[in-house]
Amino acid sequence: MISDWAKVGVTVKPLEKERAQWLEDFGKLNWDMNLQTNVTGTGDADYTLARLYICAAKRNGYCNPAVDKLLLDARSTVDQAQRPKFCQDAGQMLWDDAVGIFPADLASNSAIRSRVQNFAMPPSGRPLFAKVTVSGS
């Protein structure tokens, strides 16, 4: 990615940080560009969208009251058919506002033997083993 940025005239100096320092700097907006994974571990779009993009979160320097309204409406509606629409509309605004670039999507791989039962990779890509059993030898 660094060489691709250079092709368009952007000089990138990679700087790895320990997580505690990264979180502190991220919260203080002490960065010019930030590359991170953003898995929605809960399976609910609110986990990522509201955590990062509501004005009050102050997580990345972005604030759009129209996005706030959609995400807060999604949180407060009792109509579960409406929630995805609110989140989709907010996601489209984030895309249109070019809040970030999304250069890659991480895929989780798993391998199991035939005696492993009840394993299914959830959409979050985070394996759940609560219902997994292993039969015989």
A tleap script that builds the chain and sets N, CA, C and O, in Angstrom:
source leaprc.protein.ff14SB
mol = sequence {
  NMET ILE SER ASP TRP ALA LYS VAL GLY VAL
  THR VAL LYS PRO LEU GLU LYS GLU ARG ALA
  GLN TRP LEU GLU ASP PHE GLY LYS LEU ASN
  TRP ASP MET ASN LEU GLN THR ASN VAL THR
  GLY THR GLY ASP ALA ASP TYR THR LEU ALA
  ARG LEU TYR ILE CYS ALA ALA LYS ARG ASN
  GLY TYR CYS ASN PRO ALA VAL ASP LYS LEU
  LEU LEU ASP ALA ARG SER THR VAL ASP GLN
  ALA GLN ARG PRO LYS PHE CYS GLN ASP ALA
  GLY GLN MET LEU TRP ASP ASP ALA VAL GLY
  ILE PHE PRO ALA ASP LEU ALA SER ASN SER
  ALA ILE ARG SER ARG VAL GLN ASN PHE ALA
  MET PRO PRO SER GLY ARG PRO LEU PHE ALA
  LYS VAL THR VAL SER GLY CSER
}
set mol.1.N position { 0.821 -1.196 0.000 }
set mol.1.CA position { 0.000 0.000 0.000 }
set mol.1.C position { 0.865 1.261 0.000 }
set mol.1.O position { 0.506 2.271 -0.604 }
set mol.2.N position { 1.991 1.189 0.673 }
set mol.2.CA position { 2.866 2.362 0.741 }
set mol.2.C position { 3.343 2.754 -0.655 }
set mol.2.O position { 3.360 3.937 -0.997 }
set mol.3.N position { 3.734 1.760 -1.468 }
set mol.3.CA position { 4.197 2.076 -2.821 }
set mol.3.C position { 3.049 2.573 -3.694 }
set mol.3.O position { 3.270 3.396 -4.582 }
set mol.4.N position { 1.834 2.095 -3.464 }
set mol.4.CA position { 0.681 2.608 -4.216 }
set mol.4.C position { 0.408 4.064 -3.868 }
set mol.4.O position { 0.110 4.864 -4.755 }
set mol.5.N position { 0.504 4.415 -2.596 }
set mol.5.CA position { 0.330 5.821 -2.202 }
set mol.5.C position { 1.388 6.695 -2.855 }
set mol.5.O position { 1.097 7.804 -3.302 }
set mol.6.N position { 2.628 6.189 -2.910 }
set mol.6.CA position { 3.722 6.962 -3.510 }
set mol.6.C position { 3.434 7.288 -4.974 }
set mol.6.O position { 3.811 8.355 -5.459 }
set mol.7.N position { 2.765 6.371 -5.678 }
set mol.7.CA position { 2.447 6.601 -7.090 }
set mol.7.C position { 1.540 7.807 -7.293 }
set mol.7.O position { 1.531 8.397 -8.374 }
set mol.8.N position { 0.780 8.181 -6.272 }
set mol.8.CA position { -0.103 9.351 -6.387 }
set mol.8.C position { 0.429 10.529 -5.575 }
set mol.8.O position { -0.294 11.491 -5.314 }
set mol.9.N position { 1.706 10.444 -5.177 }
set mol.9.CA position { 2.357 11.577 -4.532 }
set mol.9.C position { 2.194 11.677 -3.032 }
set mol.9.O position { 2.455 12.734 -2.457 }
set mol.10.N position { 1.770 10.610 -2.382 }
set mol.10.CA position { 1.605 10.626 -0.926 }
set mol.10.C position { 2.720 9.796 -0.303 }
set mol.10.O position { 2.856 8.604 -0.580 }
set mol.11.N position { 3.511 10.441 0.537 }
set mol.11.CA position { 4.585 9.742 1.235 }
set mol.11.C position { 4.052 9.188 2.543 }
set mol.11.O position { 3.517 9.923 3.374 }
set mol.12.N position { 4.202 7.905 2.712 }
set mol.12.CA position { 3.716 7.237 3.928 }
set mol.12.C position { 4.907 6.671 4.680 }
set mol.12.O position { 5.720 5.938 4.117 }
set mol.13.N position { 5.002 7.018 5.952 }
set mol.13.CA position { 6.033 6.459 6.814 }
set mol.13.C position { 5.333 5.525 7.794 }
set mol.13.O position { 4.629 5.998 8.686 }
set mol.14.N position { 5.505 4.216 7.655 }
set mol.14.CA position { 4.818 3.285 8.554 }
set mol.14.C position { 5.329 3.424 9.980 }
set mol.14.O position { 6.525 3.602 10.211 }
set mol.15.N position { 4.428 3.344 10.911 }
set mol.15.CA position { 4.771 3.469 12.323 }
set mol.15.C position { 3.909 2.490 13.118 }
set mol.15.O position { 2.734 2.741 13.383 }
set mol.16.N position { 4.523 1.377 13.486 }
set mol.16.CA position { 3.812 0.411 14.320 }
set mol.16.C position { 3.875 0.878 15.761 }
set mol.16.O position { 4.873 1.442 16.208 }
set mol.17.N position { 2.781 0.630 16.483 }
set mol.17.CA position { 2.715 1.045 17.884 }
set mol.17.C position { 2.139 -0.076 18.729 }
set mol.17.O position { 1.362 -0.899 18.244 }
set mol.18.N position { 2.522 -0.101 19.980 }
set mol.18.CA position { 1.876 -0.995 20.934 }
set mol.18.C position { 0.416 -0.561 21.041 }
set mol.18.O position { 0.103 0.619 20.885 }
set mol.19.N position { -0.461 -1.499 21.301 }
set mol.19.CA position { -1.892 -1.207 21.308 }
set mol.19.C position { -2.262 -0.067 22.264 }
set mol.19.O position { -3.063 0.795 21.902 }
set mol.20.N position { -1.706 -0.048 23.452 }
set mol.20.CA position { -2.047 1.008 24.411 }
set mol.20.C position { -1.688 2.391 23.861 }
set mol.20.O position { -2.465 3.337 23.992 }
set mol.21.N position { -0.517 2.501 23.250 }
set mol.21.CA position { -0.103 3.777 22.672 }
set mol.21.C position { -0.961 4.124 21.478 }
set mol.21.O position { -1.343 5.280 21.300 }
set mol.22.N position { -1.271 3.124 20.650 }
set mol.22.CA position { -2.119 3.355 19.480 }
set mol.22.C position { -3.495 3.862 19.915 }
set mol.22.O position { -4.014 4.816 19.335 }
set mol.23.N position { -4.086 3.235 20.928 }
set mol.23.CA position { -5.404 3.668 21.408 }
set mol.23.C position { -5.362 5.097 21.930 }
set mol.23.O position { -6.268 5.888 21.667 }
set mol.24.N position { -4.306 5.424 22.672 }
set mol.24.CA position { -4.179 6.789 23.188 }
set mol.24.C position { -4.072 7.787 22.041 }
set mol.24.O position { -4.782 8.792 22.024 }
set mol.25.N position { -3.194 7.516 21.090 }
set mol.25.CA position { -3.021 8.412 19.954 }
set mol.25.C position { -4.278 8.483 19.097 }
set mol.25.O position { -4.652 9.553 18.616 }
set mol.26.N position { -4.922 7.345 18.909 }
set mol.26.CA position { -6.146 7.317 18.110 }
set mol.26.C position { -7.219 8.183 18.748 }
set mol.26.O position { -7.877 8.966 18.063 }
set mol.27.N position { -7.399 8.048 20.052 }
set mol.27.CA position { -8.394 8.834 20.766 }
set mol.27.C position { -8.119 10.326 20.758 }
set mol.27.O position { -9.047 11.133 20.789 }
set mol.28.N position { -6.860 10.690 20.718 }
set mol.28.CA position { -6.475 12.102 20.687 }
set mol.28.C position { -6.369 12.644 19.266 }
set mol.28.O position { -5.978 13.793 19.062 }
set mol.29.N position { -6.717 11.819 18.291 }
set mol.29.CA position { -6.599 12.167 16.865 }
set mol.29.C position { -5.163 12.535 16.507 }
set mol.29.O position { -4.928 13.387 15.650 }
set mol.30.N position { -4.213 11.893 17.164 }
set mol.30.CA position { -2.794 12.135 16.940 }
set mol.30.C position { -2.288 11.217 15.816 }
set mol.30.O position { -1.465 10.331 16.046 }
set mol.31.N position { -2.790 11.443 14.616 }
set mol.31.CA position { -2.405 10.657 13.453 }
set mol.31.C position { -2.874 11.367 12.193 }
set mol.31.O position { -3.822 12.151 12.222 }
set mol.32.N position { -2.200 11.081 11.093 }
set mol.32.CA position { -2.607 11.613 9.793 }
set mol.32.C position { -3.384 10.570 9.008 }
set mol.32.O position { -4.355 10.891 8.322 }
set mol.33.N position { -2.953 9.323 9.112 }
set mol.33.CA position { -3.613 8.221 8.428 }
set mol.33.C position { -3.547 7.026 9.371 }
set mol.33.O position { -2.550 6.830 10.066 }
set mol.34.N position { -4.593 6.242 9.392 }
set mol.34.CA position { -4.670 5.145 10.327 }
set mol.34.C position { -5.168 3.913 9.582 }
set mol.34.O position { -6.214 3.962 8.934 }
set mol.35.N position { -4.440 2.827 9.666 }
set mol.35.CA position { -4.846 1.582 9.037 }
set mol.35.C position { -5.176 0.593 10.137 }
set mol.35.O position { -4.355 0.312 11.010 }
set mol.36.N position { -6.390 0.069 10.081 }
set mol.36.CA position { -6.813 -0.873 11.110 }
set mol.36.C position { -7.860 -1.812 10.544 }
set mol.36.O position { -8.501 -1.526 9.533 }
set mol.37.N position { -8.015 -2.926 11.214 }
set mol.37.CA position { -9.107 -3.827 10.861 }
set mol.37.C position { -10.339 -3.358 11.619 }
set mol.37.O position { -10.233 -2.722 12.668 }
set mol.38.N position { -11.478 -3.669 11.090 }
set mol.38.CA position { -12.717 -3.196 11.715 }
set mol.38.C position { -13.802 -4.248 11.599 }
set mol.38.O position { -14.813 -4.038 10.928 }
set mol.39.N position { -13.595 -5.358 12.242 }
set mol.39.CA position { -14.581 -6.427 12.219 }
set mol.39.C position { -15.748 -6.051 13.121 }
set mol.39.O position { -15.551 -5.574 14.239 }
set mol.40.N position { -16.944 -6.265 12.636 }
set mol.40.CA position { -18.132 -6.051 13.463 }
set mol.40.C position { -18.356 -7.339 14.243 }
set mol.40.O position { -19.129 -8.204 13.829 }
set mol.41.N position { -17.681 -7.452 15.359 }
set mol.41.CA position { -17.684 -8.673 16.145 }
set mol.41.C position { -19.033 -9.076 16.689 }
set mol.41.O position { -19.261 -10.251 16.981 }
set mol.42.N position { -19.921 -8.132 16.829 }
set mol.42.CA position { -21.236 -8.448 17.381 }
set mol.42.C position { -22.226 -8.875 16.310 }
set mol.42.O position { -23.291 -9.403 16.632 }
set mol.43.N position { -21.896 -8.657 15.046 }
set mol.43.CA position { -22.841 -8.936 13.974 }
set mol.43.C position { -23.831 -7.811 13.762 }
set mol.43.O position { -24.691 -7.900 12.885 }
set mol.44.N position { -23.725 -6.753 14.548 }
set mol.44.CA position { -24.632 -5.609 14.458 }
set mol.44.C position { -23.846 -4.403 13.944 }
set mol.44.O position { -22.810 -4.048 14.505 }
set mol.45.N position { -24.338 -3.782 12.888 }
set mol.45.CA position { -23.645 -2.645 12.280 }
set mol.45.C position { -23.390 -1.515 13.274 }
set mol.45.O position { -22.420 -0.771 13.127 }
set mol.46.N position { -24.248 -1.379 14.282 }
set mol.46.CA position { -24.082 -0.315 15.269 }
set mol.46.C position { -22.726 -0.394 15.964 }
set mol.46.O position { -22.153 0.631 16.332 }
set mol.47.N position { -22.221 -1.596 16.142 }
set mol.47.CA position { -20.951 -1.785 16.848 }
set mol.47.C position { -19.835 -0.961 16.217 }
set mol.47.O position { -19.056 -0.319 16.922 }
set mol.48.N position { -19.759 -0.981 14.900 }
set mol.48.CA position { -18.711 -0.225 14.219 }
set mol.48.C position { -19.176 1.172 13.846 }
set mol.48.O position { -18.462 2.144 14.087 }
set mol.49.N position { -20.346 1.286 13.269 }
set mol.49.CA position { -20.789 2.596 12.774 }
set mol.49.C position { -20.898 3.624 13.894 }
set mol.49.O position { -20.320 4.706 13.794 }
set mol.50.N position { -21.617 3.308 14.942 }
set mol.50.CA position { -21.797 4.289 16.021 }
set mol.50.C position { -20.512 4.486 16.819 }
set mol.50.O position { -20.200 5.601 17.238 }
set mol.51.N position { -19.770 3.403 17.026 }
set mol.51.CA position { -18.532 3.507 17.804 }
set mol.51.C position { -17.540 4.455 17.135 }
set mol.51.O position { -16.786 5.149 17.817 }
set mol.52.N position { -17.538 4.485 15.811 }
set mol.52.CA position { -16.550 5.295 15.115 }
set mol.52.C position { -17.078 6.594 14.526 }
set mol.52.O position { -16.325 7.561 14.413 }
set mol.53.N position { -18.356 6.642 14.147 }
set mol.53.CA position { -18.798 7.739 13.290 }
set mol.53.C position { -19.842 8.680 13.873 }
set mol.53.O position { -20.174 9.679 13.235 }
set mol.54.N position { -20.374 8.402 15.061 }
set mol.54.CA position { -21.260 9.378 15.688 }
set mol.54.C position { -20.393 10.549 16.170 }
set mol.54.O position { -19.300 10.335 16.693 }
set mol.55.N position { -20.871 11.768 15.996 }
set mol.55.CA position { -20.080 12.959 16.353 }
set mol.55.C position { -19.509 12.872 17.771 }
set mol.55.O position { -18.346 13.205 18.001 }
set mol.56.N position { -20.332 12.424 18.711 }
set mol.56.CA position { -19.905 12.377 20.114 }
set mol.56.C position { -18.763 11.388 20.342 }
set mol.56.O position { -18.051 11.495 21.340 }
set mol.57.N position { -18.577 10.434 19.440 }
set mol.57.CA position { -17.502 9.450 19.601 }
set mol.57.C position { -16.133 10.103 19.485 }
set mol.57.O position { -15.180 9.671 20.134 }
set mol.58.N position { -16.030 11.138 18.665 }
set mol.58.CA position { -14.758 11.848 18.464 }
set mol.58.C position { -13.621 10.861 18.218 }
set mol.58.O position { -12.543 10.977 18.800 }
set mol.59.N position { -13.884 9.882 17.339 }
set mol.59.CA position { -12.895 8.837 17.099 }
set mol.59.C position { -12.031 9.086 15.878 }
set mol.59.O position { -10.949 8.509 15.766 }
set mol.60.N position { -12.483 9.940 14.953 }
set mol.60.CA position { -11.677 10.088 13.744 }
set mol.60.C position { -11.768 11.468 13.112 }
set mol.60.O position { -11.332 11.655 11.977 }
set mol.61.N position { -12.321 12.425 13.819 }
set mol.61.CA position { -12.393 13.777 13.287 }
set mol.61.C position { -13.566 14.015 12.366 }
set mol.61.O position { -13.690 15.098 11.796 }
set mol.62.N position { -14.429 13.031 12.206 }
set mol.62.CA position { -15.592 13.136 11.322 }
set mol.62.C position { -16.835 13.414 12.156 }
set mol.62.O position { -17.027 12.828 13.222 }
set mol.63.N position { -17.677 14.317 11.656 }
set mol.63.CA position { -18.945 14.604 12.323 }
set mol.63.C position { -19.964 15.005 11.261 }
set mol.63.O position { -19.752 15.963 10.517 }
set mol.64.N position { -21.065 14.271 11.196 }
set mol.64.CA position { -22.143 14.584 10.274 }
set mol.64.C position { -23.456 14.368 11.022 }
set mol.64.O position { -23.829 13.223 11.275 }
set mol.65.N position { -24.163 15.433 11.381 }
set mol.65.CA position { -25.408 15.296 12.135 }
set mol.65.C position { -26.449 14.410 11.442 }
set mol.65.O position { -27.262 13.778 12.117 }
set mol.66.N position { -26.434 14.355 10.120 }
set mol.66.CA position { -27.386 13.489 9.411 }
set mol.66.C position { -27.054 12.014 9.658 }
set mol.66.O position { -27.957 11.189 9.796 }
set mol.67.N position { -25.763 11.682 9.714 }
set mol.67.CA position { -25.356 10.313 10.038 }
set mol.67.C position { -25.737 10.006 11.482 }
set mol.67.O position { -26.246 8.924 11.778 }
set mol.68.N position { -25.492 10.958 12.380 }
set mol.68.CA position { -25.880 10.776 13.787 }
set mol.68.C position { -27.364 10.434 13.891 }
set mol.68.O position { -27.741 9.494 14.591 }
set mol.69.N position { -28.193 11.190 13.201 }
set mol.69.CA position { -29.641 10.969 13.289 }
set mol.69.C position { -29.991 9.557 12.844 }
set mol.69.O position { -30.760 8.868 13.513 }
set mol.70.N position { -29.433 9.123 11.721 }
set mol.70.CA position { -29.730 7.771 11.232 }
set mol.70.C position { -29.277 6.698 12.213 }
set mol.70.O position { -30.014 5.750 12.485 }
set mol.71.N position { -28.075 6.841 12.742 }
set mol.71.CA position { -27.557 5.822 13.651 }
set mol.71.C position { -28.293 5.827 14.988 }
set mol.71.O position { -28.533 4.767 15.567 }
set mol.72.N position { -28.648 7.000 15.478 }
set mol.72.CA position { -29.410 7.063 16.724 }
set mol.72.C position { -30.837 6.572 16.517 }
set mol.72.O position { -31.412 5.954 17.413 }
set mol.73.N position { -31.415 6.840 15.348 }
set mol.73.CA position { -32.735 6.286 15.033 }
set mol.73.C position { -32.672 4.763 14.969 }
set mol.73.O position { -33.583 4.077 15.434 }
set mol.74.N position { -31.591 4.237 14.388 }
set mol.74.CA position { -31.423 2.778 14.328 }
set mol.74.C position { -31.352 2.184 15.728 }
set mol.74.O position { -31.908 1.114 15.977 }
set mol.75.N position { -30.678 2.864 16.635 }
set mol.75.CA position { -30.570 2.382 18.018 }
set mol.75.C position { -31.896 2.417 18.765 }
set mol.75.O position { -32.167 1.566 19.612 }
set mol.76.N position { -32.711 3.399 18.443 }
set mol.76.CA position { -33.905 3.601 19.258 }
set mol.76.C position { -35.179 3.002 18.680 }
set mol.76.O position { -36.187 2.927 19.383 }
set mol.77.N position { -35.165 2.574 17.426 }
set mol.77.CA position { -36.399 2.053 16.851 }
set mol.77.C position { -36.741 0.677 17.423 }
set mol.77.O position { -35.855 -0.126 17.717 }
set mol.78.N position { -38.005 0.429 17.571 }
set mol.78.CA position { -38.456 -0.905 17.973 }
set mol.78.C position { -38.834 -1.722 16.740 }
set mol.78.O position { -39.101 -2.919 16.842 }
set mol.79.N position { -38.855 -1.082 15.588 }
set mol.79.CA position { -39.172 -1.742 14.325 }
set mol.79.C position { -37.884 -2.331 13.747 }
set mol.79.O position { -37.107 -1.628 13.101 }
set mol.80.N position { -37.668 -3.619 13.986 }
set mol.80.CA position { -36.422 -4.261 13.574 }
set mol.80.C position { -36.262 -4.325 12.058 }
set mol.80.O position { -35.149 -4.520 11.571 }
set mol.81.N position { -37.333 -4.167 11.311 }
set mol.81.CA position { -37.223 -4.116 9.852 }
set mol.81.C position { -36.656 -2.773 9.400 }
set mol.81.O position { -36.100 -2.673 8.307 }
set mol.82.N position { -36.792 -1.745 10.227 }
set mol.82.CA position { -36.310 -0.396 9.900 }
set mol.82.C position { -34.813 -0.234 10.175 }
set mol.82.O position { -34.138 0.533 9.489 }
set mol.83.N position { -34.288 -0.960 11.182 }
set mol.83.CA position { -32.879 -0.808 11.582 }
set mol.83.C position { -31.904 -0.955 10.423 }
set mol.83.O position { -31.034 -0.101 10.249 }
set mol.84.N position { -32.025 -2.028 9.613 }
set mol.84.CA position { -31.058 -2.162 8.514 }
set mol.84.C position { -31.096 -0.980 7.541 }
set mol.84.O position { -30.055 -0.577 7.022 }
set mol.85.N position { -32.245 -0.439 7.297 }
set mol.85.CA position { -32.362 0.706 6.378 }
set mol.85.C position { -31.631 1.922 6.942 }
set mol.85.O position { -30.904 2.600 6.215 }
set mol.86.N position { -31.816 2.199 8.221 }
set mol.86.CA position { -31.108 3.316 8.855 }
set mol.86.C position { -29.591 3.121 8.723 }
set mol.86.O position { -28.871 4.051 8.361 }
set mol.87.N position { -29.112 1.906 9.019 }
set mol.87.CA position { -27.676 1.634 8.959 }
set mol.87.C position { -27.157 1.687 7.524 }
set mol.87.O position { -26.064 2.197 7.277 }
set mol.88.N position { -27.930 1.165 6.583 }
set mol.88.CA position { -27.521 1.234 5.175 }
set mol.88.C position { -27.413 2.678 4.709 }
set mol.88.O position { -26.456 3.048 4.029 }
set mol.89.N position { -28.392 3.488 5.074 }
set mol.89.CA position { -28.358 4.900 4.672 }
set mol.89.C position { -27.168 5.620 5.299 }
set mol.89.O position { -26.514 6.431 4.644 }
set mol.90.N position { -26.887 5.323 6.572 }
set mol.90.CA position { -25.722 5.929 7.233 }
set mol.90.C position { -24.441 5.456 6.549 }
set mol.90.O position { -23.537 6.255 6.300 }
set mol.91.N position { -24.362 4.174 6.247 }
set mol.91.CA position { -23.191 3.633 5.565 }
set mol.91.C position { -22.967 4.284 4.208 }
set mol.91.O position { -21.829 4.550 3.819 }
set mol.92.N position { -24.048 4.538 3.493 }
set mol.92.CA position { -23.928 5.197 2.190 }
set mol.92.C position { -23.411 6.626 2.349 }
set mol.92.O position { -22.592 7.086 1.554 }
set mol.93.N position { -23.895 7.327 3.385 }
set mol.93.CA position { -23.398 8.691 3.635 }
set mol.93.C position { -21.907 8.664 3.964 }
set mol.93.O position { -21.150 9.511 3.489 }
set mol.94.N position { -21.482 7.694 4.777 }
set mol.94.CA position { -20.065 7.577 5.120 }
set mol.94.C position { -19.237 7.318 3.868 }
set mol.94.O position { -18.148 7.869 3.705 }
set mol.95.N position { -19.761 6.480 2.994 }
set mol.95.CA position { -19.070 6.190 1.733 }
set mol.95.C position { -19.005 7.447 0.871 }
set mol.95.O position { -17.947 7.790 0.342 }
set mol.96.N position { -20.136 8.129 0.732 }
set mol.96.CA position { -20.188 9.335 -0.104 }
set mol.96.C position { -19.307 10.452 0.450 }
set mol.96.O position { -18.715 11.215 -0.313 }
set mol.97.N position { -19.220 10.547 1.780 }
set mol.97.CA position { -18.383 11.568 2.415 }
set mol.97.C position { -16.900 11.189 2.387 }
set mol.97.O position { -16.047 11.981 2.788 }
set mol.98.N position { -16.602 9.998 1.922 }
set mol.98.CA position { -15.222 9.496 1.839 }
set mol.98.C position { -14.506 9.620 3.184 }
set mol.98.O position { -13.397 10.146 3.275 }
set mol.99.N position { -15.172 9.121 4.218 }
set mol.99.CA position { -14.621 9.169 5.572 }
set mol.99.C position { -13.324 8.375 5.660 }
set mol.99.O position { -12.437 8.716 6.443 }
set mol.100.N position { -13.214 7.348 4.884 }
set mol.100.CA position { -12.015 6.525 4.870 }
set mol.100.C position { -11.955 5.760 3.576 }
set mol.100.O position { -12.851 5.845 2.736 }
set mol.101.N position { -10.896 5.018 3.431 }
set mol.101.CA position { -10.821 4.090 2.321 }
set mol.101.C position { -10.782 2.696 2.937 }
set mol.101.O position { -10.319 2.510 4.062 }
set mol.102.N position { -11.258 1.760 2.209 }
set mol.102.CA position { -11.376 0.413 2.736 }
set mol.102.C position { -10.656 -0.526 1.763 }
set mol.102.O position { -11.286 -1.156 0.914 }
set mol.103.N position { -9.304 -0.614 1.902 }
set mol.103.CA position { -8.492 -1.286 0.897 }
set mol.103.C position { -8.536 -2.804 0.921 }
set mol.103.O position { -8.135 -3.445 -0.051 }
set mol.104.N position { -9.010 -3.386 1.997 }
set mol.104.CA position { -8.976 -4.840 2.092 }
set mol.104.C position { -10.045 -5.319 3.055 }
set mol.104.O position { -10.507 -4.580 3.924 }
set mol.105.N position { -10.412 -6.541 2.879 }
set mol.105.CA position { -11.337 -7.193 3.799 }
set mol.105.C position { -10.644 -8.463 4.259 }
set mol.105.O position { -10.188 -9.257 3.436 }
set mol.106.N position { -10.564 -8.657 5.546 }
set mol.106.CA position { -9.887 -9.831 6.070 }
set mol.106.C position { -10.844 -11.019 6.080 }
set mol.106.O position { -11.987 -10.911 6.522 }
set mol.107.N position { -10.367 -12.122 5.597 }
set mol.107.CA position { -11.162 -13.344 5.612 }
set mol.107.C position { -10.556 -14.292 6.632 }
set mol.107.O position { -9.336 -14.422 6.728 }
set mol.108.N position { -11.403 -14.939 7.375 }
set mol.108.CA position { -10.940 -15.935 8.335 }
set mol.108.C position { -11.089 -17.312 7.714 }
set mol.108.O position { -12.124 -17.640 7.133 }
set mol.109.N position { -10.062 -18.095 7.842 }
set mol.109.CA position { -10.101 -19.457 7.334 }
set mol.109.C position { -10.142 -20.415 8.503 }
set mol.109.O position { -9.645 -20.111 9.588 }
set mol.110.N position { -10.729 -21.554 8.282 }
set mol.110.CA position { -10.729 -22.584 9.314 }
set mol.110.C position { -10.641 -23.941 8.632 }
set mol.110.O position { -11.060 -24.112 7.487 }
set mol.111.N position { -10.099 -24.875 9.344 }
set mol.111.CA position { -10.041 -26.256 8.858 }
set mol.111.C position { -10.472 -27.143 10.015 }
set mol.111.O position { -10.053 -26.947 11.156 }
set mol.112.N position { -11.295 -28.098 9.712 }
set mol.112.CA position { -11.744 -29.017 10.762 }
set mol.112.C position { -11.688 -30.444 10.239 }
set mol.112.O position { -11.726 -30.682 9.032 }
set mol.113.N position { -11.599 -31.365 11.147 }
set mol.113.CA position { -11.622 -32.785 10.804 }
set mol.113.C position { -13.060 -33.263 10.819 }
set mol.113.O position { -13.939 -32.603 11.374 }
set mol.114.N position { -13.292 -34.388 10.219 }
set mol.114.CA position { -14.652 -34.917 10.101 }
set mol.114.C position { -15.292 -35.222 11.451 }
set mol.114.O position { -16.519 -35.258 11.544 }
set mol.115.N position { -14.516 -35.438 12.479 }
set mol.115.CA position { -15.113 -35.742 13.792 }
set mol.115.C position { -15.534 -34.489 14.574 }
set mol.115.O position { -16.140 -34.590 15.641 }
set mol.116.N position { -15.209 -33.316 14.035 }
set mol.116.CA position { -15.656 -32.068 14.658 }
set mol.116.C position { -17.072 -31.779 14.167 }
set mol.116.O position { -17.316 -31.721 12.962 }
set mol.117.N position { -17.985 -31.603 15.087 }
set mol.117.CA position { -19.386 -31.400 14.755 }
set mol.117.C position { -19.867 -30.029 15.237 }
set mol.117.O position { -19.359 -29.495 16.223 }
set mol.118.N position { -20.837 -29.476 14.540 }
set mol.118.CA position { -21.539 -28.240 14.933 }
set mol.118.C position { -20.679 -26.976 14.847 }
set mol.118.O position { -20.953 -25.990 15.531 }
set mol.119.N position { -19.653 -27.004 14.017 }
set mol.119.CA position { -18.857 -25.796 13.838 }
set mol.119.C position { -19.352 -25.066 12.596 }
set mol.119.O position { -19.511 -25.669 11.535 }
set mol.120.N position { -19.590 -23.786 12.733 }
set mol.120.CA position { -19.951 -22.944 11.588 }
set mol.120.C position { -19.303 -21.588 11.806 }
set mol.120.O position { -19.399 -21.020 12.894 }
set mol.121.N position { -18.643 -21.065 10.779 }
set mol.121.CA position { -18.015 -19.747 10.888 }
set mol.121.C position { -19.109 -18.695 10.768 }
set mol.121.O position { -19.790 -18.635 9.744 }
set mol.122.N position { -19.294 -17.859 11.799 }
set mol.122.CA position { -20.320 -16.813 11.733 }
set mol.122.C position { -19.892 -15.681 10.797 }
set mol.122.O position { -18.715 -15.577 10.453 }
set mol.123.N position { -20.827 -14.843 10.390 }
set mol.123.CA position { -20.494 -13.728 9.488 }
set mol.123.C position { -19.408 -12.797 10.028 }
set mol.123.O position { -18.707 -12.151 9.249 }
set mol.124.N position { -19.263 -12.721 11.346 }
set mol.124.CA position { -18.241 -11.845 11.935 }
set mol.124.C position { -16.829 -12.340 11.654 }
set mol.124.O position { -15.870 -11.579 11.780 }
set mol.125.N position { -16.690 -13.620 11.272 }
set mol.125.CA position { -15.363 -14.186 11.057 }
set mol.125.C position { -14.670 -14.577 12.336 }
set mol.125.O position { -13.512 -14.994 12.311 }
set mol.126.N position { -15.355 -14.451 13.454 }
set mol.126.CA position { -14.792 -14.853 14.742 }
set mol.126.C position { -15.409 -16.197 15.138 }
set mol.126.O position { -16.601 -16.267 15.440 }
set mol.127.N position { -14.615 -17.245 15.138 }
set mol.127.CA position { -15.178 -18.566 15.414 }
set mol.127.C position { -15.822 -18.651 16.799 }
set mol.127.O position { -15.327 -18.091 17.777 }
set mol.128.N position { -16.923 -19.359 16.841 }
set mol.128.CA position { -17.608 -19.639 18.102 }
set mol.128.C position { -17.549 -21.142 18.326 }
set mol.128.O position { -17.870 -21.921 17.429 }
set mol.129.N position { -17.141 -21.546 19.513 }
set mol.129.CA position { -16.966 -22.957 19.765 }
set mol.129.C position { -17.940 -23.508 20.811 }
set mol.129.O position { -17.821 -24.670 21.200 }
set mol.130.N position { -18.885 -22.710 21.266 }
set mol.130.CA position { -19.778 -23.130 22.336 }
set mol.130.C position { -20.559 -24.392 21.995 }
set mol.130.O position { -20.832 -25.191 22.892 }
set mol.131.N position { -20.926 -24.603 20.745 }
set mol.131.CA position { -21.742 -25.761 20.367 }
set mol.131.C position { -20.914 -26.865 19.694 }
set mol.131.O position { -21.463 -27.877 19.260 }
set mol.132.N position { -19.618 -26.669 19.611 }
set mol.132.CA position { -18.757 -27.644 18.928 }
set mol.132.C position { -18.538 -28.863 19.816 }
set mol.132.O position { -18.318 -28.750 21.022 }
set mol.133.N position { -18.605 -30.018 19.188 }
set mol.133.CA position { -18.267 -31.270 19.873 }
set mol.133.C position { -17.276 -32.025 18.994 }
set mol.133.O position { -17.183 -31.799 17.788 }
set mol.134.N position { -16.534 -32.933 19.641 }
set mol.134.CA position { -15.591 -33.768 18.914 }
set mol.134.C position { -15.949 -35.215 19.239 }
set mol.134.O position { -15.985 -35.619 20.402 }
set mol.135.N position { -16.212 -35.982 18.189 }
set mol.135.CA position { -16.617 -37.372 18.400 }
set mol.135.C position { -15.420 -38.304 18.280 }
set mol.135.O position { -14.499 -38.060 17.500 }
set mol.136.N position { -15.449 -39.358 19.055 }
set mol.136.CA position { -14.458 -40.452 18.976 }
set mol.136.C position { -13.039 -40.027 18.685 }
set mol.136.O position { -12.652 -38.880 18.904 }
set mol.137.N position { -12.270 -40.982 18.184 }
set mol.137.CA position { -10.862 -40.682 17.874 }
set mol.137.C position { -10.570 -40.852 16.412 }
set mol.137.O position { -9.436 -40.640 15.980 }
savepdb mol mol.pdb
quit
